[in-house]
Amino acid sequence: MSNLLYTIALILVIFWAIGFFAYSAGNLIHILLVIAVIAVILRIIQGKKAI
């Protein structure tokens, strides 16, 4: 599950970067960036709790 979460976060960051340089998606890109950052933070937290 953590690999899936990391993959989703990576994809969202890539979409954010594309949208940031294209200036075509507006605020949606920034929302995707926030979601990606939250996903990475959750992965880090879950990694520390792993047995």
Sequence and secondary structure as in RCSB ss.txt:
>XXXX:A:sequence
MSNLLYTIALILVIFWAIGFFAYSAGNLIHILLVIAVIAVILRIIQGKKAI
>XXXX:A:secstr
 HHHHHHHHHHHHHHHHHHHHH  STHHHHHHHHHHHHHHHHHHHHHHH  
